[in-house]
Amino acid sequence: MRLVQCTRITVGGLRLVLESNPGLIKLSIPGCVRLDMESILCCLKSFKSLGFPGIKQLSVGNVQIVTQDQFDELNLLLNIDHKKQVASYKPRFYGAGNLYLSCTDDRPIDIEKCPGCQKFRQVYDCPAESCQGSSAQLCKACLFCITRCINCGHCISDKNYEEIFCLDFVCLYCLMKILKCQEEDRDI
């Protein structure tokens, strides 16, 4: 079930959704600003205590604050053993169409501890070939630690980007493609 950016959903509403869908195993609630991690945990515990199979895959987006204890409790509720599974996940790339965990993603949860700031957030890999291989871990971080291009997801250094009107960042390569398309449209 995807409840993406449901700004009016409350703890009571989430609890009703869970109780009304006893077979639910995938839940996506990013952008639900009235839900904090403590209330999400409370709903998940209540849901599991009713004898339902429980949620196996959860997407919370960038919930403001998640403590280590809350993350550990979430792992228990979702039956996650991160040490065994992390190496097998395919890379996650940032981009305009990839803001939230896909339904086809095999990760049980969309947040992890950022290697940069050590906070629990959505962490992205860099699709640039120059960042793959041994240096890939240097370029894996949340959006607060590494600025990324909204179009291609590449990491952006201090010199190779343009801030666009909506305050997102576009690398120079993508900016040149955008400008070239606009130029071609004017010629038609």
C-alpha positions as CSV (number, residue, x, y, z in Angstrom):
1,M,0.0,0.0,0.0
2,R,1.4,3.4,-1.0
3,L,0.3,6.4,1.1
4,V,2.9,8.8,-0.4
5,Q,2.6,12.4,0.8
6,C,-0.7,11.9,2.6
7,T,-0.3,15.0,4.7
8,R,-3.5,14.4,6.6
9,I,-3.0,10.9,7.7
10,T,-2.6,10.5,11.5
11,V,-1.5,7.7,13.8
12,G,-5.2,6.7,14.2
13,G,-5.6,6.7,10.4
14,L,-2.6,4.6,9.9
15,R,-3.7,2.1,12.5
16,L,-7.1,1.8,10.8
17,V,-5.4,1.3,7.4
18,L,-3.3,-1.5,8.9
19,E,-6.2,-3.2,10.7
20,S,-8.4,-3.0,7.6
21,N,-5.7,-4.8,5.5
22,P,-4.6,-7.8,7.6
23,G,-2.6,-9.4,4.7
24,L,-0.6,-6.2,4.1
25,I,3.1,-6.8,3.9
26,K,4.4,-3.8,2.0
27,L,3.8,-0.2,3.2
28,S,5.0,3.1,1.8
29,I,4.4,6.2,3.8
30,P,7.0,8.8,2.8
31,G,5.9,12.4,3.1
32,C,3.2,11.7,5.7
33,V,4.3,14.6,7.8
34,R,2.0,13.9,10.8
35,L,3.7,10.5,11.4
36,D,7.0,10.4,13.3
37,M,9.1,7.3,13.8
38,E,7.7,6.6,17.3
39,S,4.1,6.6,16.0
40,I,5.0,4.4,13.0
41,L,6.6,1.9,15.4
42,C,3.6,2.0,17.7
43,C,1.3,1.2,14.7
44,L,3.6,-1.6,13.5
45,K,3.8,-3.2,16.9
46,S,0.0,-3.0,17.3
47,F,-0.5,-4.5,13.8
48,K,1.9,-7.4,14.5
49,S,0.4,-8.1,18.0
50,L,-3.0,-8.7,16.4
51,G,-1.6,-11.9,14.9
52,F,-1.2,-10.6,11.3
53,P,1.9,-11.6,9.4
54,G,3.2,-8.0,9.8
55,I,4.9,-5.6,7.4
56,K,7.9,-7.1,5.6
57,Q,8.8,-4.0,3.5
58,L,8.6,-0.4,4.7
59,S,9.3,2.9,3.0
60,V,9.3,5.9,5.3
61,G,11.2,8.4,3.2
62,N,13.3,10.9,5.2
63,V,11.6,10.8,8.5
64,Q,13.0,13.7,10.5
65,I,14.6,11.9,13.4
66,V,15.3,8.2,13.8
67,T,17.4,7.0,16.7
68,Q,19.6,3.9,16.8
69,D,17.1,2.3,19.2
70,Q,14.1,3.0,16.9
71,F,16.0,1.7,13.9
72,D,16.9,-1.5,15.9
73,E,13.3,-1.9,16.9
74,L,12.2,-1.4,13.3
75,N,14.6,-4.1,12.2
76,L,13.1,-6.5,14.7
77,L,9.5,-5.7,13.7
78,L,10.4,-6.3,10.0
79,N,12.5,-9.3,10.7
80,I,15.6,-7.7,9.1
81,D,19.1,-9.0,9.6
82,H,21.0,-6.1,7.9
83,K,24.4,-7.7,8.3
84,K,23.4,-10.6,6.1
85,Q,21.5,-8.6,3.4
86,V,23.2,-5.3,2.8
87,A,25.8,-6.7,0.4
88,S,23.2,-8.2,-1.8
89,Y,21.2,-5.0,-2.5
90,K,21.4,-3.5,-5.9
91,P,22.5,0.2,-5.9
92,R,20.0,2.9,-5.4
93,F,20.3,6.0,-7.5
94,Y,18.9,9.5,-6.9
95,G,16.9,11.2,-9.6
96,A,13.6,12.9,-10.1
97,G,11.7,9.7,-10.6
98,N,13.4,7.8,-7.8
99,L,12.6,9.8,-4.7
100,Y,10.9,6.9,-2.9
101,L,11.6,3.2,-2.6
102,S,10.2,1.4,-5.6
103,C,7.8,-1.5,-5.1
104,T,10.2,-3.7,-6.9
105,D,13.2,-2.8,-4.7
106,D,14.3,-5.8,-2.6
107,R,15.3,-3.7,0.5
108,P,13.0,-4.3,3.5
109,I,13.4,-0.6,4.5
110,D,14.4,2.5,2.6
111,I,16.6,4.1,5.3
112,E,20.0,3.2,6.5
113,K,22.8,4.8,8.5
114,C,24.5,7.4,6.2
115,P,28.3,6.8,6.0
116,G,28.8,10.5,6.1
117,C,26.6,12.0,8.9
118,Q,25.8,8.7,10.7
119,K,22.0,9.6,10.6
120,F,19.3,7.2,9.4
121,R,18.2,8.5,6.0
122,Q,17.8,7.5,2.4
123,V,21.3,6.8,1.1
124,Y,22.1,6.9,-2.6
125,D,24.9,5.4,-4.7
126,C,26.5,7.4,-7.6
127,P,25.8,6.2,-11.1
128,A,28.9,7.9,-12.5
129,E,31.4,5.4,-13.9
130,S,34.2,7.4,-12.3
131,C,32.6,6.7,-8.9
132,Q,32.1,3.0,-9.3
133,G,34.4,0.3,-8.1
134,S,36.7,0.9,-5.1
135,S,35.8,4.6,-4.7
136,A,32.0,3.9,-4.7
137,Q,31.8,3.9,-0.9
138,L,33.2,7.5,-0.9
139,C,30.3,8.6,-3.0
140,K,27.5,6.8,-1.1
141,A,25.6,9.1,1.2
142,C,22.4,10.9,1.9
143,L,21.5,14.2,0.2
144,F,22.6,16.2,3.1
145,C,26.2,14.9,2.8
146,I,26.5,14.7,-1.0
147,T,24.7,17.0,-3.4
148,R,23.3,15.1,-6.4
149,C,22.0,16.1,-9.8
150,I,18.1,15.9,-9.8
151,N,18.2,14.5,-13.4
152,C,21.0,11.9,-13.5
153,G,21.8,11.3,-9.8
154,H,25.5,11.9,-10.2
155,C,27.4,13.5,-7.3
156,I,28.1,17.1,-7.8
157,S,31.4,18.8,-6.8
158,D,31.6,22.4,-5.9
159,K,32.3,23.6,-9.5
160,N,30.2,21.5,-11.9
161,Y,26.6,22.3,-11.2
162,E,23.8,24.9,-11.6
163,E,21.1,25.6,-9.0
164,I,17.8,25.8,-10.9
165,F,14.7,27.8,-10.1
166,C,13.1,25.1,-7.9
167,L,16.3,25.0,-5.8
168,D,17.4,21.6,-7.0
169,F,20.8,21.0,-8.5
170,V,21.6,20.0,-12.1
171,C,25.1,18.9,-13.2
172,L,26.6,20.8,-16.1
173,Y,26.2,17.7,-18.4
174,C,22.4,17.6,-17.8
175,L,22.2,21.4,-18.0
176,M,23.9,21.3,-21.4
177,K,21.4,18.6,-22.6
178,I,18.5,20.8,-21.4
179,L,19.8,23.9,-23.1
180,K,20.4,22.0,-26.3
181,C,16.8,20.6,-26.3
182,Q,15.5,24.2,-25.7
183,E,17.7,25.5,-28.5
184,E,16.4,22.7,-30.9
185,D,12.8,23.5,-29.9
186,R,13.3,27.2,-30.9
187,D,14.7,26.2,-34.3
188,I,11.6,24.2,-35.2
